[in-house]
Amino acid sequence: MENKQLNKQELRSSKLNKESFKKLNRNNIVIVLDSLKVAHNIGTIFRMSDAVLAKKVYLCGDTITPPNYKIRKSSVGAERWIDWEYTESIEDLIKELKSKNSLIISAEVSSNSIDFSKYNSFLNDNLDKSKDIVLIFGREYDGVSKEALELSDLTVHLPIYGMSNSLNVSTVASVLIYKTLEYINSN
Ligand SMILES: C[S@@+](CC[C@H](N)C(=O)[O-])C[C@H]1O[C@@H](n2cnc3c(N)ncnc32)[C@H](O)[C@@H]1O
């Protein structure tokens, strides 16, 4: 059979209408952005959160919020399709999410972060699949805040074998969000 790229019209016709879309079951993934200042990263993460049908995106502290022209350019409007909320205190938010037994995971290179290769087995041992997995991503310059790291059940890092100290936050989000989705969809 011919393998061809679908054009915009073909892609659109494969989509649900807005009302049916709103009724879809969402995945137990919650995204928390800890004072992100680069609109491109925020938009990219919105777009990805919509793609995986995440439950919610929280924008905390100094994170730039929609409406914002630069967010919109990289999100291609995805913030319209996903529930999001601004909350000033990430500490209060995490405490509230923990009270609902969500599993709190920070993406960061820290003194006790585990290597990404062990992420799957951590989820195997610790995740109740009926609960939410909360993924926290940190600010472009100084990373996930100390308060958030201390409240996390796990900090996970993507190994860097080269000379750089860190990766772009939306690159890390792509890897972790899709890995988490893969885990949720596995038996
Ligand atoms: C550019 S980094 C923050 C700067 C970093 N703390 C530094 O000073 O080198 C922005 C965010 O991207 C994510 N990040 C970057 N590199 C990462 C890695 N290797 N593993 C996990 N998360 C990473 C984290 O969420 C981090 O808070």
Ligand as a Chemical Component Dictionary entry (heavy atoms), coordinates in Angstrom:
data_LIG
# 
_chem_comp.id                   LIG 
_chem_comp.type                 NON-POLYMER 
_chem_comp.pdbx_formal_charge   0 
_chem_comp.three_letter_code    LIG 
# 
loop_
_chem_comp_atom.comp_id 
_chem_comp_atom.atom_id 
_chem_comp_atom.alt_atom_id 
_chem_comp_atom.type_symbol 
_chem_comp_atom.charge 
_chem_comp_atom.model_Cartn_x 
_chem_comp_atom.model_Cartn_y 
_chem_comp_atom.model_Cartn_z 
_chem_comp_atom.pdbx_ordinal 
LIG C1  C1  C 0  18.050 24.374 31.314 1  
LIG S1  S1  S 1  17.506 23.538 32.708 2  
LIG C2  C2  C 0  17.904 24.514 34.131 3  
LIG C3  C3  C 0  19.309 24.937 34.268 4  
LIG C4  C4  C 0  20.189 23.986 35.034 5  
LIG N1  N1  N 0  19.797 23.777 36.411 6  
LIG C5  C5  C 0  21.603 24.527 34.972 7  
LIG O1  O1  O 0  21.862 25.511 35.656 8  
LIG O2  O2  O -1 22.381 23.996 34.190 9  
LIG C6  C6  C 0  15.766 23.797 32.707 10 
LIG C7  C7  C 0  14.974 22.600 33.104 11 
LIG O3  O3  O 0  15.088 21.603 32.108 12 
LIG C8  C8  C 0  15.010 20.319 32.699 13 
LIG N2  N2  N 0  16.299 19.639 32.423 14 
LIG C9  C9  C 0  17.341 20.129 31.739 15 
LIG N3  N3  N 0  18.281 19.189 31.618 16 
LIG C10 C10 C 0  17.818 18.083 32.224 17 
LIG C11 C11 C 0  18.306 16.756 32.397 18 
LIG N4  N4  N 0  19.500 16.393 31.932 19 
LIG N5  N5  N 0  17.547 15.852 33.056 20 
LIG C12 C12 C 0  16.333 16.196 33.537 21 
LIG N6  N6  N 0  15.816 17.434 33.388 22 
LIG C13 C13 C 0  16.533 18.361 32.754 23 
LIG C14 C14 C 0  14.777 20.525 34.177 24 
LIG O4  O4  O 0  13.389 20.465 34.452 25 
LIG C15 C15 C 0  15.351 21.910 34.394 26 
LIG O5  O5  O 0  14.795 22.507 35.517 27 
# 
loop_
_chem_comp_bond.comp_id 
_chem_comp_bond.atom_id_1 
_chem_comp_bond.atom_id_2 
_chem_comp_bond.value_order 
_chem_comp_bond.pdbx_ordinal 
LIG C1  S1  SING 1  
LIG S1  C2  SING 2  
LIG S1  C6  SING 3  
LIG C2  C3  SING 4  
LIG C3  C4  SING 5  
LIG C4  N1  SING 6  
LIG C4  C5  SING 7  
LIG C5  O1  DOUB 8  
LIG C5  O2  SING 9  
LIG C6  C7  SING 10 
LIG C7  O3  SING 11 
LIG C7  C15 SING 12 
LIG O3  C8  SING 13 
LIG C8  N2  SING 14 
LIG C8  C14 SING 15 
LIG N2  C9  SING 16 
LIG N2  C13 SING 17 
LIG C9  N3  DOUB 18 
LIG N3  C10 SING 19 
LIG C10 C11 SING 20 
LIG C10 C13 DOUB 21 
LIG C11 N4  SING 22 
LIG C11 N5  DOUB 23 
LIG N5  C12 SING 24 
LIG C12 N6  DOUB 25 
LIG N6  C13 SING 26 
LIG C14 O4  SING 27 
LIG C14 C15 SING 28 
LIG C15 O5  SING 29 
# 
